[in-house]
Amino acid sequence: MDMMEEPQSLWIDAARHPLGLRVHVRGKETFDNTMAYWGAITRYLRLTGARNLILLDELAGDALTESEWLDLVLKMAGMGLEQVRIAHVKPNGRSEIEYCELYARNAGYDARVFTSEQDAERWLCGA
């Protein structure tokens, strides 16, 4: 019997961008994956010193719940995101991500959610 490896459930690609840092995430939408990519983003931001972030989020699956978004925002407090302008792009639709935007803004983050990367870039250019 052949051993089949389970496919990787999260891919993170980060690169410098003229506006700051661009991170592209793909894989399965879970709370753990979302925490993992935000943890990676905070490390990339520290390394690059970028003050703007474009996050292209192409995770697939059931959206996080309202309470999971609140938990995520609370757990990310003090990780350095408060000094970064965050453009979170969900090209497959915003789904429940509005909760994250509301909670993030209430926690002092300068964050917006978009369905197009071009709209996100325009918003960042207006900084």
C-alpha positions as CSV (number, residue, x, y, z in Angstrom):
1,M,0.0,0.0,0.0
2,D,1.4,3.4,-1.0
3,M,1.8,6.1,1.7
4,M,0.2,9.3,0.5
5,E,1.2,12.5,2.1
6,E,-1.6,14.9,3.2
7,P,-1.4,18.0,1.0
8,Q,0.0,21.1,2.6
9,S,-2.8,23.2,4.1
10,L,-1.1,26.6,4.0
11,W,1.2,28.4,1.6
12,I,2.7,31.8,2.4
13,D,4.6,33.9,-0.2
14,A,6.0,37.3,0.9
15,A,7.8,39.9,-1.2
16,R,8.7,43.5,-1.1
17,H,6.2,45.7,-3.0
18,P,6.6,49.4,-4.0
19,L,4.0,50.2,-1.4
20,G,5.5,48.1,1.4
21,L,5.1,44.3,1.8
22,R,2.8,42.0,-0.2
23,V,1.9,38.6,1.3
24,H,-0.1,36.0,-0.6
25,V,-1.7,33.1,1.3
26,R,-3.4,30.1,0.0
27,G,-4.7,26.9,1.5
28,K,-7.4,25.8,3.8
29,E,-9.3,28.4,5.8
30,T,-8.9,27.5,9.5
31,F,-8.3,29.5,12.7
32,D,-4.9,27.8,13.1
33,N,-3.8,28.7,9.5
34,T,-5.0,32.3,9.9
35,M,-3.0,32.6,13.2
36,A,0.0,31.1,11.4
37,Y,0.0,33.5,8.5
38,W,-0.5,36.5,10.7
39,G,2.4,35.3,12.8
40,A,4.5,35.0,9.7
41,I,3.4,38.4,8.6
42,T,4.5,40.0,11.8
43,R,8.0,38.4,11.3
44,Y,8.2,39.6,7.7
45,L,7.2,43.1,8.8
46,R,9.9,43.2,11.5
47,L,12.5,42.1,8.9
48,T,11.5,44.5,6.2
49,G,10.4,47.5,8.3
50,A,7.5,47.9,5.9
51,R,4.7,50.2,7.0
52,N,2.1,49.1,4.5
53,L,0.8,45.5,3.9
54,I,-1.1,44.1,1.1
55,L,-2.5,40.7,2.1
56,L,-3.9,38.6,-0.8
57,D,-5.9,36.0,1.1
58,E,-7.0,33.1,-1.0
59,L,-7.8,30.6,1.7
60,A,-10.7,28.3,0.9
61,G,-13.3,26.7,3.0
62,D,-15.7,27.8,5.7
63,A,-15.1,31.3,6.8
64,L,-14.0,32.0,10.4
65,T,-16.8,32.9,12.8
66,E,-17.3,36.3,14.4
67,S,-15.9,35.0,17.7
68,E,-12.9,33.5,16.0
69,W,-12.1,36.9,14.3
70,L,-12.4,38.6,17.7
71,D,-10.1,36.0,19.3
72,L,-7.6,36.5,16.5
73,V,-7.5,40.3,16.8
74,L,-7.1,40.0,20.6
75,K,-4.3,37.5,20.3
76,M,-2.4,39.7,17.7
77,A,-2.5,42.7,20.1
78,G,1.0,44.1,20.7
79,M,2.6,42.2,17.8
80,G,3.4,45.4,15.9
81,L,0.5,45.5,13.5
82,E,-0.7,48.7,15.1
83,Q,2.0,50.6,13.2
84,V,1.1,49.1,9.8
85,R,-1.6,50.1,7.3
86,I,-3.2,46.8,6.3
87,A,-5.1,46.2,3.1
88,H,-6.6,42.7,3.3
89,V,-7.7,41.5,-0.1
90,K,-10.3,38.7,-0.3
91,P,-10.7,38.2,-4.1
92,N,-13.2,35.3,-3.6
93,G,-15.5,37.6,-1.6
94,R,-15.5,39.3,1.7
95,S,-17.6,36.6,3.5
96,E,-17.3,37.1,7.3
97,I,-14.2,39.2,7.0
98,E,-16.1,42.3,7.9
99,Y,-15.9,41.2,11.5
100,C,-12.2,41.2,11.3
101,E,-12.1,44.7,9.9
102,L,-14.4,46.0,12.6
103,Y,-12.6,44.3,15.4
104,A,-9.2,45.4,14.0
105,R,-10.2,49.0,13.7
106,N,-11.7,49.0,17.2
107,A,-8.4,47.6,18.5
108,G,-6.5,50.5,16.8
109,Y,-5.4,48.9,13.6
110,D,-5.5,50.9,10.3
111,A,-7.1,48.1,8.3
112,R,-9.5,47.7,5.4
113,V,-10.9,44.7,3.5
114,F,-11.1,44.7,-0.3
115,T,-12.1,42.3,-3.0
116,S,-9.6,43.7,-5.5
117,E,-5.9,44.2,-5.2
118,Q,-6.1,47.3,-7.3
119,D,-8.6,48.9,-4.9
120,A,-6.3,48.0,-2.0
121,E,-3.3,49.6,-3.7
122,R,-5.3,52.8,-4.3
123,W,-6.3,52.9,-0.7
124,L,-2.6,52.5,0.4
125,C,-1.5,55.2,-2.0
126,G,-3.9,57.6,-0.3
127,A,-1.9,57.1,3.0
